[in-house]
Amino acid sequence: MKAMIFAAGVGSRLKPYTDFHPKALVPVGGVPALERVICKIKEAGVTDAVVNVHHFGSQITEFLRANDDFGMNIRVSDETGCLLDTGGGLLKAASLLTSMDDEPILLHNADIITDFPLSEMLCEHESNRSDVTLLVDERKSSRQLCFSSDMNLKGWQNLKTGEVRPAGCATEDLISLAFGGVHIISPAIFSCLNEYAGENGGADIPFSIIPFYLWSMGRLRITGYKSSKPYMWYDVGTSEKLAEANKALAGDI
């Protein structure tokens, strides 16, 4: 399986660290977040990966080189000129990720530290014949994805503002779950991704992947995955959440 790690974020909520470093290299329990993610996906059998970079991108490139790409084939998707967000970043990296096979592609945020069973998620992705499988759980979050009883994506809601997508979506009849920053996609989605980008300003315009998934619900099979086992999950994108993760993972080196 191939993978893409989203590591290009500016990390404004992790200042002052990100005044001088990329968010992806913030130490979590003494280990850079990016290293933790790379080791996790390598243990799951990923051999080829793409890491996108923007903010202090050269530090990430040097970090990978200094560690011999952790024994993997890692290529860098350079967004130095323009931060493209998750959807735009995935589209830019498409040529580095696709090949003649239909091998699934793992997408993983660099600021998500978790130990859920990735092999179980891959099996579910393949057995469901999904185009996209999203890691979700019953976690407190103001933004929720909404699923049918058979875990097909049907909508999205913002609990703070009351906004729902698509407009008129009856979220009270659906299962609301928080997205965990990890997804598995099939290469077949790239034609839809190109079409969506074309309708929204072009391939070089930044856009988030969640609105794309909502737009694609009638075109793609997008399902949610909940682990059958308890697991650790931390979003280290803010100083407060990073402190929680550091406390939990102190000495875990």
Buried (B, 14 or more C-beta within 10 A) or exposed (E): BBBBBBBBBBBEBBEEBBEEBBBBBBBBBEBBBBBBBBEBBBEBEBEBBBBBBBBBBEBBBEBBEEBEBBEBEBBBBBBEEEBBBBBBBBBBBBEBBBEEEEEBBBBBBBBBBBBBEBEEBBEBBEEBEBBBBBBBBEEEBEBBBBBBEEBBBBBBBEEEEEEBBEEEBEBEEBBBBBBBBBBBBBBEBBEBBEBBBEEBEEEEBBBEBBBBBBBBBEBBBBBBBBBEEEEEBBBBBBEEBBEEBBEEBEEEE
